Amino acid sequence: MKNNWQTHPTTKQYLIFLFFIITSTVNSLAFMTDSFTETLFNYDLIEFKLLLFVPIIWTFMMTKNYIKTFKQV
């Protein structure tokens, strides 16, 4: 049986994809504006800033997957 992901992504996968795009955008904005992170934390957290890149990398991987999927269709 052929996997549904290979032809048409399901609604759930679309929602997850959109969620990660939104979170990565928000996180990158928070990363760029240091005043935003300063209001959240009194001191600079390198680990926190590194964590912001996780959804960005994940979104990039998901985007590559979607491009491959739509090229097949």
mmCIF file of the N, C-alpha and C atoms, coordinates in Angstrom:
data_MODEL
# 
_entry.id   MODEL 
# 
loop_
_atom_site.group_PDB 
_atom_site.id 
_atom_site.type_symbol 
_atom_site.label_atom_id 
_atom_site.label_alt_id 
_atom_site.label_comp_id 
_atom_site.label_asym_id 
_atom_site.label_entity_id 
_atom_site.label_seq_id 
_atom_site.pdbx_PDB_ins_code 
_atom_site.Cartn_x 
_atom_site.Cartn_y 
_atom_site.Cartn_z 
_atom_site.occupancy 
_atom_site.B_iso_or_equiv 
_atom_site.pdbx_formal_charge 
_atom_site.auth_seq_id 
_atom_site.auth_comp_id 
_atom_site.auth_asym_id 
_atom_site.auth_atom_id 
_atom_site.pdbx_PDB_model_num 
ATOM 1   N N  . MET A 1 1  ? 0.844  -1.200 0.000  1.00 0.00 ? 1  MET A N  1 
ATOM 2   C CA . MET A 1 1  ? 0.000  0.000  0.000  1.00 0.00 ? 1  MET A CA 1 
ATOM 3   C C  . MET A 1 1  ? 0.880  1.251  0.000  1.00 0.00 ? 1  MET A C  1 
ATOM 4   N N  . LYS A 1 2  ? 0.534  2.181  -0.893 1.00 0.00 ? 2  LYS A N  1 
ATOM 5   C CA . LYS A 1 2  ? 1.345  3.393  -1.023 1.00 0.00 ? 2  LYS A CA 1 
ATOM 6   C C  . LYS A 1 2  ? 1.059  4.362  0.122  1.00 0.00 ? 2  LYS A C  1 
ATOM 7   N N  . ASN A 1 3  ? 2.120  4.973  0.609  1.00 0.00 ? 3  ASN A N  1 
ATOM 8   C CA . ASN A 1 3  ? 1.976  5.926  1.707  1.00 0.00 ? 3  ASN A CA 1 
ATOM 9   C C  . ASN A 1 3  ? 1.325  7.209  1.197  1.00 0.00 ? 3  ASN A C  1 
ATOM 10  N N  . ASN A 1 4  ? 0.359  7.723  1.952  1.00 0.00 ? 4  ASN A N  1 
ATOM 11  C CA . ASN A 1 4  ? -0.371 8.924  1.548  1.00 0.00 ? 4  ASN A CA 1 
ATOM 12  C C  . ASN A 1 4  ? 0.526  10.154 1.479  1.00 0.00 ? 4  ASN A C  1 
ATOM 13  N N  . TRP A 1 5  ? 1.590  10.167 2.264  1.00 0.00 ? 5  TRP A N  1 
ATOM 14  C CA . TRP A 1 5  ? 2.511  11.297 2.335  1.00 0.00 ? 5  TRP A CA 1 
ATOM 15  C C  . TRP A 1 5  ? 3.193  11.546 0.991  1.00 0.00 ? 5  TRP A C  1 
ATOM 16  N N  . GLN A 1 6  ? 3.427  10.482 0.227  1.00 0.00 ? 6  GLN A N  1 
ATOM 17  C CA . GLN A 1 6  ? 4.160  10.599 -1.033 1.00 0.00 ? 6  GLN A CA 1 
ATOM 18  C C  . GLN A 1 6  ? 3.359  11.319 -2.113 1.00 0.00 ? 6  GLN A C  1 
ATOM 19  N N  . THR A 1 7  ? 2.044  11.232 -2.070 1.00 0.00 ? 7  THR A N  1 
ATOM 20  C CA . THR A 1 7  ? 1.230  11.881 -3.093 1.00 0.00 ? 7  THR A CA 1 
ATOM 21  C C  . THR A 1 7  ? 0.628  13.194 -2.613 1.00 0.00 ? 7  THR A C  1 
ATOM 22  N N  . HIS A 1 8  ? -0.180 13.125 -1.567 1.00 0.00 ? 8  HIS A N  1 
ATOM 23  C CA . HIS A 1 8  ? -0.819 14.335 -1.047 1.00 0.00 ? 8  HIS A CA 1 
ATOM 24  C C  . HIS A 1 8  ? -0.696 14.388 0.469  1.00 0.00 ? 8  HIS A C  1 
ATOM 25  N N  . PRO A 1 9  ? -0.061 15.441 0.994  1.00 0.00 ? 9  PRO A N  1 
ATOM 26  C CA . PRO A 1 9  ? 0.041  15.576 2.456  1.00 0.00 ? 9  PRO A CA 1 
ATOM 27  C C  . PRO A 1 9  ? -1.343 15.765 3.079  1.00 0.00 ? 9  PRO A C  1 
ATOM 28  N N  . THR A 1 10 ? -1.542 15.167 4.216  1.00 0.00 ? 10 THR A N  1 
ATOM 29  C CA . THR A 1 10 ? -2.835 15.264 4.895  1.00 0.00 ? 10 THR A CA 1 
ATOM 30  C C  . THR A 1 10 ? -2.988 16.628 5.567  1.00 0.00 ? 10 THR A C  1 
ATOM 31  N N  . THR A 1 11 ? -4.194 16.914 6.022  1.00 0.00 ? 11 THR A N  1 
ATOM 32  C CA . THR A 1 11 ? -4.482 18.183 6.699  1.00 0.00 ? 11 THR A CA 1 
ATOM 33  C C  . THR A 1 11 ? -3.650 18.318 7.966  1.00 0.00 ? 11 THR A C  1 
ATOM 34  N N  . LYS A 1 12 ? -3.497 17.213 8.691  1.00 0.00 ? 12 LYS A N  1 
ATOM 35  C CA . LYS A 1 12 ? -2.707 17.221 9.924  1.00 0.00 ? 12 LYS A CA 1 
ATOM 36  C C  . LYS A 1 12 ? -1.257 17.614 9.627  1.00 0.00 ? 12 LYS A C  1 
ATOM 37  N N  . GLN A 1 13 ? -0.696 17.074 8.556  1.00 0.00 ? 13 GLN A N  1 
ATOM 38  C CA . GLN A 1 13 ? 0.681  17.397 8.188  1.00 0.00 ? 13 GLN A CA 1 
ATOM 39  C C  . GLN A 1 13 ? 0.812  18.858 7.764  1.00 0.00 ? 13 GLN A C  1 
ATOM 40  N N  . TYR A 1 14 ? -0.207 19.385 7.077  1.00 0.00 ? 14 TYR A N  1 
ATOM 41  C CA . TYR A 1 14 ? -0.222 20.801 6.713  1.00 0.00 ? 14 TYR A CA 1 
ATOM 42  C C  . TYR A 1 14 ? -0.211 21.687 7.952  1.00 0.00 ? 14 TYR A C  1 
ATOM 43  N N  . LEU A 1 15 ? -1.036 21.329 8.934  1.00 0.00 ? 15 LEU A N  1 
ATOM 44  C CA . LEU A 1 15 ? -1.127 22.109 10.168 1.00 0.00 ? 15 LEU A CA 1 
ATOM 45  C C  . LEU A 1 15 ? 0.183  22.083 10.941 1.00 0.00 ? 15 LEU A C  1 
ATOM 46  N N  . ILE A 1 16 ? 0.825  20.921 11.001 1.00 0.00 ? 16 ILE A N  1 
ATOM 47  C CA . ILE A 1 16 ? 2.125  20.805 11.668 1.00 0.00 ? 16 ILE A CA 1 
ATOM 48  C C  . ILE A 1 16 ? 3.150  21.667 10.942 1.00 0.00 ? 16 ILE A C  1 
ATOM 49  N N  . PHE A 1 17 ? 3.120  21.609 9.616  1.00 0.00 ? 17 PHE A N  1 
ATOM 50  C CA . PHE A 1 17 ? 4.023  22.388 8.775  1.00 0.00 ? 17 PHE A CA 1 
ATOM 51  C C  . PHE A 1 17 ? 3.848  23.887 9.024  1.00 0.00 ? 17 PHE A C  1 
ATOM 52  N N  . LEU A 1 18 ? 2.600  24.351 9.029  1.00 0.00 ? 18 LEU A N  1 
ATOM 53  C CA . LEU A 1 18 ? 2.296  25.758 9.290  1.00 0.00 ? 18 LEU A CA 1 
ATOM 54  C C  . LEU A 1 18 ? 2.707  26.163 10.700 1.00 0.00 ? 18 LEU A C  1 
ATOM 55  N N  . PHE A 1 19 ? 2.469  25.285 11.665 1.00 0.00 ? 19 PHE A N  1 
ATOM 56  C CA . PHE A 1 19 ? 2.838  25.554 13.053 1.00 0.00 ? 19 PHE A CA 1 
ATOM 57  C C  . PHE A 1 19 ? 4.334  25.800 13.186 1.00 0.00 ? 19 PHE A C  1 
ATOM 58  N N  . PHE A 1 20 ? 5.139  24.965 12.511 1.00 0.00 ? 20 PHE A N  1 
ATOM 59  C CA . PHE A 1 20 ? 6.583  25.126 12.600 1.00 0.00 ? 20 PHE A CA 1 
ATOM 60  C C  . PHE A 1 20 ? 7.074  26.357 11.856 1.00 0.00 ? 20 PHE A C  1 
ATOM 61  N N  . ILE A 1 21 ? 6.393  26.745 10.779 1.00 0.00 ? 21 ILE A N  1 
ATOM 62  C CA . ILE A 1 21 ? 6.750  27.982 10.078 1.00 0.00 ? 21 ILE A CA 1 
ATOM 63  C C  . ILE A 1 21 ? 6.502  29.174 10.996 1.00 0.00 ? 21 ILE A C  1 
ATOM 64  N N  . ILE A 1 22 ? 5.336  29.200 11.645 1.00 0.00 ? 22 ILE A N  1 
ATOM 65  C CA . ILE A 1 22 ? 4.977  30.302 12.547 1.00 0.00 ? 22 ILE A CA 1 
ATOM 66  C C  . ILE A 1 22 ? 5.929  30.366 13.738 1.00 0.00 ? 22 ILE A C  1 
ATOM 67  N N  . THR A 1 23 ? 6.201  29.216 14.350 1.00 0.00 ? 23 THR A N  1 
ATOM 68  C CA . THR A 1 23 ? 7.093  29.206 15.514 1.00 0.00 ? 23 THR A CA 1 
ATOM 69  C C  . THR A 1 23 ? 8.511  29.621 15.151 1.00 0.00 ? 23 THR A C  1 
ATOM 70  N N  . SER A 1 24 ? 8.987  29.176 13.992 1.00 0.00 ? 24 SER A N  1 
ATOM 71  C CA . SER A 1 24 ? 10.343 29.552 13.582 1.00 0.00 ? 24 SER A CA 1 
ATOM 72  C C  . SER A 1 24 ? 10.431 31.041 13.267 1.00 0.00 ? 24 SER A C  1 
ATOM 73  N N  . THR A 1 25 ? 9.362  31.605 12.684 1.00 0.00 ? 25 THR A N  1 
ATOM 74  C CA . THR A 1 25 ? 9.336  33.042 12.393 1.00 0.00 ? 25 THR A CA 1 
ATOM 75  C C  . THR A 1 25 ? 9.354  33.845 13.686 1.00 0.00 ? 25 THR A C  1 
ATOM 76  N N  . VAL A 1 26 ? 8.512  33.455 14.626 1.00 0.00 ? 26 VAL A N  1 
ATOM 77  C CA . VAL A 1 26 ? 8.450  34.136 15.925 1.00 0.00 ? 26 VAL A CA 1 
ATOM 78  C C  . VAL A 1 26 ? 9.784  34.030 16.651 1.00 0.00 ? 26 VAL A C  1 
ATOM 79  N N  . ASN A 1 27 ? 10.376 32.833 16.616 1.00 0.00 ? 27 ASN A N  1 
ATOM 80  C CA . ASN A 1 27 ? 11.646 32.616 17.293 1.00 0.00 ? 27 ASN A CA 1 
ATOM 81  C C  . ASN A 1 27 ? 12.788 33.385 16.651 1.00 0.00 ? 27 ASN A C  1 
ATOM 82  N N  . SER A 1 28 ? 12.786 33.481 15.328 1.00 0.00 ? 28 SER A N  1 
ATOM 83  C CA . SER A 1 28 ? 13.843 34.238 14.659 1.00 0.00 ? 28 SER A CA 1 
ATOM 84  C C  . SER A 1 28 ? 13.707 35.729 14.952 1.00 0.00 ? 28 SER A C  1 
ATOM 85  N N  . LEU A 1 29 ? 12.468 36.212 15.041 1.00 0.00 ? 29 LEU A N  1 
ATOM 86  C CA . LEU A 1 29 ? 12.235 37.610 15.415 1.00 0.00 ? 29 LEU A CA 1 
ATOM 87  C C  . LEU A 1 29 ? 12.696 37.868 16.843 1.00 0.00 ? 29 LEU A C  1 
ATOM 88  N N  . ALA A 1 30 ? 12.393 36.930 17.732 1.00 0.00 ? 30 ALA A N  1 
ATOM 89  C CA . ALA A 1 30 ? 12.823 37.042 19.125 1.00 0.00 ? 30 ALA A CA 1 
ATOM 90  C C  . ALA A 1 30 ? 14.341 36.992 19.232 1.00 0.00 ? 30 ALA A C  1 
ATOM 91  N N  . PHE A 1 31 ? 14.950 36.216 18.355 1.00 0.00 ? 31 PHE A N  1 
ATOM 92  C CA . PHE A 1 31 ? 16.408 36.100 18.350 1.00 0.00 ? 31 PHE A CA 1 
ATOM 93  C C  . PHE A 1 31 ? 17.058 37.388 17.850 1.00 0.00 ? 31 PHE A C  1 
ATOM 94  N N  . MET A 1 32 ? 16.434 38.023 16.854 1.00 0.00 ? 32 MET A N  1 
ATOM 95  C CA . MET A 1 32 ? 16.996 39.244 16.271 1.00 0.00 ? 32 MET A CA 1 
ATOM 96  C C  . MET A 1 32 ? 16.877 40.431 17.219 1.00 0.00 ? 32 MET A C  1 
ATOM 97  N N  . THR A 1 33 ? 15.742 40.527 17.884 1.00 0.00 ? 33 THR A N  1 
ATOM 98  C CA . THR A 1 33 ? 15.549 41.638 18.815 1.00 0.00 ? 33 THR A CA 1 
ATOM 99  C C  . THR A 1 33 ? 15.996 41.215 20.207 1.00 0.00 ? 33 THR A C  1 
ATOM 100 N N  . ASP A 1 34 ? 17.126 41.727 20.620 1.00 0.00 ? 34 ASP A N  1 
ATOM 101 C CA . ASP A 1 34 ? 17.677 41.369 21.930 1.00 0.00 ? 34 ASP A CA 1 
ATOM 102 C C  . ASP A 1 34 ? 16.853 41.951 23.079 1.00 0.00 ? 34 ASP A C  1 
ATOM 103 N N  . SER A 1 35 ? 16.147 43.042 22.811 1.00 0.00 ? 35 SER A N  1 
ATOM 104 C CA . SER A 1 35 ? 15.322 43.653 23.858 1.00 0.00 ? 35 SER A CA 1 
ATOM 105 C C  . SER A 1 35 ? 14.196 42.706 24.282 1.00 0.00 ? 35 SER A C  1 
ATOM 106 N N  . PHE A 1 36 ? 13.696 41.938 23.315 1.00 0.00 ? 36 PHE A N  1 
ATOM 107 C CA . PHE A 1 36 ? 12.640 40.966 23.614 1.00 0.00 ? 36 PHE A CA 1 
ATOM 108 C C  . PHE A 1 36 ? 13.157 39.872 24.545 1.00 0.00 ? 36 PHE A C  1 
ATOM 109 N N  . THR A 1 37 ? 14.357 39.376 24.276 1.00 0.00 ? 37 THR A N  1 
ATOM 110 C CA . THR A 1 37 ? 14.933 38.331 25.127 1.00 0.00 ? 37 THR A CA 1 
ATOM 111 C C  . THR A 1 37 ? 15.360 38.899 26.476 1.00 0.00 ? 37 THR A C  1 
ATOM 112 N N  . GLU A 1 38 ? 15.735 40.169 26.494 1.00 0.00 ? 38 GLU A N  1 
ATOM 113 C CA . GLU A 1 38 ? 16.140 40.807 27.753 1.00 0.00 ? 38 GLU A CA 1 
ATOM 114 C C  . GLU A 1 38 ? 14.959 40.989 28.696 1.00 0.00 ? 38 GLU A C  1 
ATOM 115 N N  . THR A 1 39 ? 13.774 41.222 28.133 1.00 0.00 ? 39 THR A N  1 
ATOM 116 C CA . THR A 1 39 ? 12.588 41.346 28.981 1.00 0.00 ? 39 THR A CA 1 
ATOM 117 C C  . THR A 1 39 ? 12.205 39.991 29.571 1.00 0.00 ? 39 THR A C  1 
ATOM 118 N N  . LEU A 1 40 ? 12.452 38.919 28.816 1.00 0.00 ? 40 LEU A N  1 
ATOM 119 C CA . LEU A 1 40 ? 12.141 37.579 29.321 1.00 0.00 ? 40 LEU A CA 1 
ATOM 120 C C  . LEU A 1 40 ? 13.171 37.111 30.336 1.00 0.00 ? 40 LEU A C  1 
ATOM 121 N N  . PHE A 1 41 ? 14.435 37.389 30.034 1.00 0.00 ? 41 PHE A N  1 
ATOM 122 C CA . PHE A 1 41 ? 15.522 36.927 30.904 1.00 0.00 ? 41 PHE A CA 1 
ATOM 123 C C  . PHE A 1 41 ? 16.413 38.101 31.285 1.00 0.00 ? 41 PHE A C  1 
ATOM 124 N N  . ASN A 1 42 ? 16.827 38.128 32.524 1.00 0.00 ? 42 ASN A N  1 
ATOM 125 C CA . ASN A 1 42 ? 17.705 39.200 32.990 1.00 0.00 ? 42 ASN A CA 1 
ATOM 126 C C  . ASN A 1 42 ? 19.128 39.038 32.473 1.00 0.00 ? 42 ASN A C  1 
ATOM 127 N N  . TYR A 1 43 ? 19.509 37.815 32.193 1.00 0.00 ? 43 TYR A N  1 
ATOM 128 C CA . TYR A 1 43 ? 20.855 37.550 31.687 1.00 0.00 ? 43 TYR A CA 1 
ATOM 129 C C  . TYR A 1 43 ? 20.777 36.815 30.340 1.00 0.00 ? 43 TYR A C  1 
ATOM 130 N N  . ASP A 1 44 ? 21.841 36.904 29.597 1.00 0.00 ? 44 ASP A N  1 
ATOM 131 C CA . ASP A 1 44 ? 21.874 36.327 28.259 1.00 0.00 ? 44 ASP A CA 1 
ATOM 132 C C  . ASP A 1 44 ? 22.050 34.813 28.324 1.00 0.00 ? 44 ASP A C  1 
ATOM 133 N N  . LEU A 1 45 ? 21.127 34.090 27.700 1.00 0.00 ? 45 LEU A N  1 
ATOM 134 C CA . LEU A 1 45 ? 21.196 32.630 27.688 1.00 0.00 ? 45 LEU A CA 1 
ATOM 135 C C  . LEU A 1 45 ? 21.600 32.137 26.304 1.00 0.00 ? 45 LEU A C  1 
ATOM 136 N N  . ILE A 1 46 ? 22.797 31.616 26.197 1.00 0.00 ? 46 ILE A N  1 
ATOM 137 C CA . ILE A 1 46 ? 23.279 31.102 24.917 1.00 0.00 ? 46 ILE A CA 1 
ATOM 138 C C  . ILE A 1 46 ? 22.501 29.842 24.526 1.00 0.00 ? 46 ILE A C  1 
ATOM 139 N N  . GLU A 1 47 ? 22.211 29.010 25.519 1.00 0.00 ? 47 GLU A N  1 
ATOM 140 C CA . GLU A 1 47 ? 21.471 27.781 25.257 1.00 0.00 ? 47 GLU A CA 1 
ATOM 141 C C  . GLU A 1 47 ? 20.071 28.083 24.726 1.00 0.00 ? 47 GLU A C  1 
ATOM 142 N N  . PHE A 1 48 ? 19.442 29.116 25.272 1.00 0.00 ? 48 PHE A N  1 
ATOM 143 C CA . PHE A 1 48 ? 18.112 29.517 24.815 1.00 0.00 ? 48 PHE A CA 1 
ATOM 144 C C  . PHE A 1 48 ? 18.151 29.967 23.359 1.00 0.00 ? 48 PHE A C  1 
ATOM 145 N N  . LYS A 1 49 ? 19.179 30.745 23.023 1.00 0.00 ? 49 LYS A N  1 
ATOM 146 C CA . LYS A 1 49 ? 19.299 31.226 21.647 1.00 0.00 ? 49 LYS A CA 1 
ATOM 147 C C  . LYS A 1 49 ? 19.617 30.095 20.675 1.00 0.00 ? 49 LYS A C  1 
ATOM 148 N N  . LEU A 1 50 ? 20.345 29.098 21.137 1.00 0.00 ? 50 LEU A N  1 
ATOM 149 C CA . LEU A 1 50 ? 20.624 27.933 20.292 1.00 0.00 ? 50 LEU A CA 1 
ATOM 150 C C  . LEU A 1 50 ? 19.359 27.117 20.056 1.00 0.00 ? 50 LEU A C  1 
ATOM 151 N N  . LEU A 1 51 ? 18.500 27.072 21.080 1.00 0.00 ? 51 LEU A N  1 
ATOM 152 C CA . LEU A 1 51 ? 17.230 26.356 20.957 1.00 0.00 ? 51 LEU A CA 1 
ATOM 153 C C  . LEU A 1 51 ? 16.307 26.976 19.914 1.00 0.00 ? 51 LEU A C  1 
ATOM 154 N N  . LEU A 1 52 ? 16.464 28.274 19.673 1.00 0.00 ? 52 LEU A N  1 
ATOM 155 C CA . LEU A 1 52 ? 15.633 28.957 18.688 1.00 0.00 ? 52 LEU A CA 1 
ATOM 156 C C  . LEU A 1 52 ? 15.880 28.447 17.271 1.00 0.00 ? 52 LEU A C  1 
ATOM 157 N N  . PHE A 1 53 ? 17.076 27.909 17.039 1.00 0.00 ? 53 PHE A N  1 
ATOM 158 C CA . PHE A 1 53 ? 17.408 27.437 15.702 1.00 0.00 ? 53 PHE A CA 1 
ATOM 159 C C  . PHE A 1 53 ? 16.820 26.062 15.398 1.00 0.00 ? 53 PHE A C  1 
ATOM 160 N N  . VAL A 1 54 ? 16.391 25.345 16.426 1.00 0.00 ? 54 VAL A N  1 
ATOM 161 C CA . VAL A 1 54 ? 15.841 24.001 16.217 1.00 0.00 ? 54 VAL A CA 1 
ATOM 162 C C  . VAL A 1 54 ? 14.596 24.028 15.325 1.00 0.00 ? 54 VAL A C  1 
ATOM 163 N N  . PRO A 1 55 ? 13.563 24.869 15.604 1.00 0.00 ? 55 PRO A N  1 
ATOM 164 C CA . PRO A 1 55 ? 12.415 24.900 14.696 1.00 0.00 ? 55 PRO A CA 1 
ATOM 165 C C  . PRO A 1 55 ? 12.761 25.428 13.312 1.00 0.00 ? 55 PRO A C  1 
ATOM 166 N N  . ILE A 1 56 ? 13.762 26.302 13.210 1.00 0.00 ? 56 ILE A N  1 
ATOM 167 C CA . ILE A 1 56 ? 14.164 26.836 11.908 1.00 0.00 ? 56 ILE A CA 1 
ATOM 168 C C  . ILE A 1 56 ? 14.742 25.713 11.044 1.00 0.00 ? 56 ILE A C  1 
ATOM 169 N N  . ILE A 1 57 ? 15.619 24.902 11.636 1.00 0.00 ? 57 ILE A N  1 
ATOM 170 C CA . ILE A 1 57 ? 16.204 23.763 10.927 1.00 0.00 ? 57 ILE A CA 1 
ATOM 171 C C  . ILE A 1 57 ? 15.115 22.755 10.560 1.00 0.00 ? 57 ILE A C  1 
ATOM 172 N N  . TRP A 1 58 ? 14.208 22.518 11.505 1.00 0.00 ? 58 TRP A N  1 
ATOM 173 C CA . TRP A 1 58 ? 13.102 21.592 11.276 1.00 0.00 ? 58 TRP A CA 1 
ATOM 174 C C  . TRP A 1 58 ? 12.223 22.067 10.124 1.00 0.00 ? 58 TRP A C  1 
ATOM 175 N N  . THR A 1 59 ? 11.902 23.363 10.091 1.00 0.00 ? 59 THR A N  1 
ATOM 176 C CA . THR A 1 59 ? 11.079 23.931 9.022  1.00 0.00 ? 59 THR A CA 1 
ATOM 177 C C  . THR A 1 59 ? 11.775 23.798 7.682  1.00 0.00 ? 59 THR A C  1 
ATOM 178 N N  . PHE A 1 60 ? 13.083 24.032 7.667  1.00 0.00 ? 60 PHE A N  1 
ATOM 179 C CA . PHE A 1 60 ? 13.862 23.884 6.435  1.00 0.00 ? 60 PHE A CA 1 
ATOM 180 C C  . PHE A 1 60 ? 13.784 22.451 5.910  1.00 0.00 ? 60 PHE A C  1 
ATOM 181 N N  . MET A 1 61 ? 13.906 21.495 6.808  1.00 0.00 ? 61 MET A N  1 
ATOM 182 C CA . MET A 1 61 ? 13.820 20.081 6.432  1.00 0.00 ? 61 MET A CA 1 
ATOM 183 C C  . MET A 1 61 ? 12.425 19.737 5.917  1.00 0.00 ? 61 MET A C  1 
ATOM 184 N N  . MET A 1 62 ? 11.401 20.264 6.583  1.00 0.00 ? 62 MET A N  1 
ATOM 185 C CA . MET A 1 62 ? 10.020 20.027 6.168  1.00 0.00 ? 62 MET A CA 1 
ATOM 186 C C  . MET A 1 62 ? 9.751  20.634 4.794  1.00 0.00 ? 62 MET A C  1 
ATOM 187 N N  . THR A 1 63 ? 10.283 21.845 4.555  1.00 0.00 ? 63 THR A N  1 
ATOM 188 C CA . THR A 1 63 ? 10.093 22.523 3.276  1.00 0.00 ? 63 THR A CA 1 
ATOM 189 C C  . THR A 1 63 ? 10.713 21.710 2.149  1.00 0.00 ? 63 THR A C  1 
ATOM 190 N N  . LYS A 1 64 ? 11.916 21.201 2.386  1.00 0.00 ? 64 LYS A N  1 
ATOM 191 C CA . LYS A 1 64 ? 12.577 20.360 1.390  1.00 0.00 ? 64 LYS A CA 1 
ATOM 192 C C  . LYS A 1 64 ? 11.740 19.128 1.079  1.00 0.00 ? 64 LYS A C  1 
ATOM 193 N N  . ASN A 1 65 ? 11.145 18.562 2.105  1.00 0.00 ? 65 ASN A N  1 
ATOM 194 C CA . ASN A 1 65 ? 10.291 17.388 1.949  1.00 0.00 ? 65 ASN A CA 1 
ATOM 195 C C  . ASN A 1 65 ? 9.048  17.714 1.124  1.00 0.00 ? 65 ASN A C  1 
ATOM 196 N N  . TYR A 1 66 ? 8.450  18.878 1.379  1.00 0.00 ? 66 TYR A N  1 
ATOM 197 C CA . TYR A 1 66 ? 7.258  19.289 0.647  1.00 0.00 ? 66 TYR A CA 1 
ATOM 198 C C  . TYR A 1 66 ? 7.575  19.567 -0.817 1.00 0.00 ? 66 TYR A C  1 
ATOM 199 N N  . ILE A 1 67 ? 8.716  20.195 -1.088 1.00 0.00 ? 67 ILE A N  1 
ATOM 200 C CA . ILE A 1 67 ? 9.116  20.481 -2.468 1.00 0.00 ? 67 ILE A CA 1 
ATOM 201 C C  . ILE A 1 67 ? 9.279  19.168 -3.238 1.00 0.00 ? 67 ILE A C  1 
ATOM 202 N N  . LYS A 1 68 ? 9.924  18.198 -2.597 1.00 0.00 ? 68 LYS A N  1 
ATOM 203 C CA . LYS A 1 68 ? 10.092 16.871 -3.207 1.00 0.00 ? 68 LYS A CA 1 
ATOM 204 C C  . LYS A 1 68 ? 8.734  16.229 -3.472 1.00 0.00 ? 68 LYS A C  1 
ATOM 205 N N  . THR A 1 69 ? 7.819  16.378 -2.519 1.00 0.00 ? 69 THR A N  1 
ATOM 206 C CA . THR A 1 69 ? 6.485  15.783 -2.636 1.00 0.00 ? 69 THR A CA 1 
ATOM 207 C C  . THR A 1 69 ? 5.724  16.381 -3.809 1.00 0.00 ? 69 THR A C  1 
ATOM 208 N N  . PHE A 1 70 ? 5.753  17.700 -3.946 1.00 0.00 ? 70 PHE A N  1 
ATOM 209 C CA . PHE A 1 70 ? 4.988  18.347 -5.006 1.00 0.00 ? 70 PHE A CA 1 
ATOM 210 C C  . PHE A 1 70 ? 5.626  18.172 -6.381 1.00 0.00 ? 70 PHE A C  1 
ATOM 211 N N  . LYS A 1 71 ? 6.923  17.928 -6.427 1.00 0.00 ? 71 LYS A N  1 
ATOM 212 C CA . LYS A 1 71 ? 7.572  17.627 -7.706 1.00 0.00 ? 71 LYS A CA 1 
ATOM 213 C C  . LYS A 1 71 ? 7.152  16.259 -8.222 1.00 0.00 ? 71 LYS A C  1 
ATOM 214 N N  . GLN A 1 72 ? 6.839  15.349 -7.295 1.00 0.00 ? 72 GLN A N  1 
ATOM 215 C CA . GLN A 1 72 ? 6.384  14.008 -7.687 1.00 0.00 ? 72 GLN A CA 1 
ATOM 216 C C  . GLN A 1 72 ? 4.976  14.038 -8.268 1.00 0.00 ? 72 GLN A C  1 
ATOM 217 N N  . VAL A 1 73 ? 4.158  14.970 -7.798 1.00 0.00 ? 73 VAL A N  1 
ATOM 218 C CA . VAL A 1 73 ? 2.741  15.041 -8.206 1.00 0.00 ? 73 VAL A CA 1 
ATOM 219 C C  . VAL A 1 73 ? 2.572  15.656 -9.567 1.00 0.00 ? 73 VAL A C  1 
# 
